[in-house]
Amino acid sequence: MTASAQKSYLATGIVTAPPQRLQLMLIEGAIRFSEQARRHWQDGKDQEARSDLIRAQEIVVELLAGLKPDVDPKLVGKVASVYLFIYRRLLEASLQRSQQKLDEACRVLEVERRTWCQVCQALDQALDDGACRPDPAAARVSNCSNSEDRPAGGLSLEA
């Protein structure tokens, strides 16, 4: 597939994706850029790592901007605080070149990814669509995908 065909395919996928899939795509993008930053640090490319962390931060800002406080202010407040935590950790990771801060952000992003993947799967199952598949690249985030590194909590959409 040519580069322009790939871009067209991706653009069509984004335009036609349901809101829950877009949420998942954003989270996976933040994880992907965080992992790229980690690799750049390992290669001694600090400027590239900072650029990737800025992109991850921009994605988290988009996640925050997409919250609708009028729907459920209490829940939105909790979700906003999670996204603000991630944003702060990504910012601190960038400013301090801190693997620990990056790991903390990645762990929470991974919980969010799993949560939104479950939402997509549940909605797909309800629609008998089956379109939600986790991004394999996002699942390879080091220090984020090991079960012993995962936080026990997380957000649940169940009452």
Sequence and secondary structure as in RCSB ss.txt:
>XXXX:A:sequence
MTASAQKSYLATGIVTAPPQRLQLMLIEGAIRFSEQARRHWQDGKDQEARSDLIRAQEIVVELLAGLKPDVDPKL
VGKVASVYLFIYRRLLEASLQRSQQKLDEACRVLEVERRTWCQVCQALDQALDDGACRPDPAAARVSNCSNSEDR
PAGGLSLEA
>XXXX:A:secstr
  HHHHHHHHHHHHHH  HHHHHHHHHHHHHHHHHHHHHHHHTT HHHHHHHHHHHHHHHHHHHHT  TTT HHH
HHHHHHHHHHHHHHHHHHHHHT HHHHHHHHHHHHHHHHHHHHHHHHHHHHHT       HHHHT TTTS GGGS
 S       
